[in-house]
Amino acid sequence: MNAKSKPSPVVQNLEKFWMPFTSNQRFKAEPKILAAAKGMYYISDRGQKILDCTSGLWCCNAGHGRETITEAVKLQLNHMDFGPTFQVGHPIAFRLAERLCEITPAGFDHVFFTNSGSESADTALKIALAYHRARGDSDRIRLIGREKGYHGTNFGGMSVGGIPGNREAFGNLLPDVDHLRHTLDIERNAFSRGLPEHGAELADDLERLCQLHDPATIAAVIVEPIACSGGVVFPAKGYLKRLREICDRHGILLIFDEVITGFGRVGKAFAAERFGVIPDIITSAKGLTNGAIPMGAVFVKDSIYEAFMQGPGPGIELFHGYTYSGHPVAAAAALASLDIYQQENLFERTIELESYFEDAVHSLQGLPNIIDIRNYGLVAGIELCSRENKPGARVYDIFTRCFHEEGLLIRASLDIIALSPPLIIEKSQIDQMFETLGRVIKETA
Ligand SMILES: Cc1ncc(COP(=O)(O)O)c(C=O)c1O
C-alpha cells in the first residue's frame, strides 16, 4: 500500500483499483466510501447517512435499492443468465425494445442496445455515417460536436466531445470533426430560472461550419439537450429548434445525447419531448436501468432504420454490436425500472417538483462566491468563482465537507456544483439539501 493511503473501515486495500475520472492520489489519502444505499440515501463506510443529491452519477432516478428491480434481476439470472443477440435472440430483449418504443417520440420505433453512454454515443455516430453511405451519400463523413459537450470516453464520443481536459492526453482523435460554440453565457443569462432568454442565435454557428466545410460533407451534429458534465449548461429558448432547422436545411442528422436527460430528468421520458424538438437519433443509458445494471440504448427514426433494410438481404445490415447488446439481466432491470417510473408517475413528479426545486436553489443567490445559478427539471448548477490559480479547489472543499461532515453527496465539477437528485425526492429533503449546502458555501472561503 502507498504510504499515503489511509484504509477505510470497510476497504482494507485501496491501492489496486485505478479509479476513473478521479485523483487517485488524493482519494487514497482521503477516501470517500459509499458502503450501502437505500431510497434517497447512501450509508458511508463510517455509518453516516448521506443524502444523494446526484442520483449516484445521474443514474438512479427512482432512488436506490428498489426491490422490484432486485427481484427482476434475480428471476432473470435464474431463468437465463446470458444469451447472445448475434444471429440468435431471446424474448426479454425484444420485450424491452417494444416497451421502450412506447415512450420514445412518435416515429422512433427501433432501438439498438449498448452497455453504456459512451457506447451509445459511438453507436449513434456510426449509424449516422453508415446511414448516409447506405443512401449513396458517402461524402457525408464529418461529425460536429459542441464545446463543453460530453459524449463519453470512447474515441468517437471523445472526438466530438468538447471538454479540453478529456481530450488533451490522447492525441489521436477522429479526423473530420468540428465543434459548435458552447451556449454558456453568464454575462447575459446569470441566475436564469429555467431556460435562459439569450443565445438562440448561437445555433447559427452551425451555418458557419457549413460554410467552412461544405454542408454536403456533414453527416451529423451531436449535442446534449442539456450539457450536464460540461458544467450544467442549458440551451437558450429557441436554440435547439434553430439547430434542428439548420440541420434540416442541409440534410444533416441531428443526434441528441440523452444519456443524462433521458428517463424523466426533465419531466418527460426524453428532453426532446419536453423541449418540443425532435432529433433523428437519441442516445440513452444510466436511468434506463436506474443504474442497477449497465445498459444503453440508441433510438432511431424509422426512416433511418428503413434505409438499412433496403438491400436485397440476407447480409448483415450494420456491422456493429456488442457481446452484451440487449443483455437479458440488464433488460430485466430496465423493464422493472420502467414499471417503477410509470407506476409512481416519476416523470410527472419532476414537473410537479420543478418550481419548488427552482425556488430552493435560487434561494442561494447572494451567498459568497456564487456567480451563477441555473436550473431546469430536476437539474441545477451552481457556479462559484475560482480561488486564485486554483480552479475547482473551493468546490472540492465544499464537496468534501458535505460528504464527511454534513451527510450530503453533491457533484463537484471544477467550479460548478451539479445537482440531480432522484426523482423520488421529498420537499423536506430538498429543504435539507439547500439549507446544508447554503451553510457550507457561506462557511467556505
Ligand atoms: C451525455 C452523456 N453521454 C455519454 C456519457 C457516457 O456514459 P458512460 O459513462 O455510461 O459511458 C455520459 C456520462 O455521464 C453523458 O453524460
The ligand as a Gaussian input file, in Angstrom:
#p B3LYP/6-31G(d) Opt

LIG

0 1
 C      -24.383000      12.959000     -22.210000
 C      -23.515000      11.808000     -21.875000
 N      -23.120000      10.969000     -22.852000
 C      -22.349000       9.913000     -22.605000
 C      -21.932000       9.643000     -21.329000
 C      -21.038000       8.454000     -21.073000
 O      -21.715000       7.489000     -20.370000
 P      -20.904000       6.265000     -19.733000
 O      -20.099000       6.815000     -18.616000
 O      -22.019000       5.335000     -19.286000
 O      -20.090000       5.661000     -20.806000
 C      -22.315000      10.462000     -20.288000
 C      -21.888000      10.204000     -18.904000
 O      -22.074000      10.974000     -17.999000
 C      -23.117000      11.583000     -20.566000
 O      -23.488000      12.437000     -19.611000

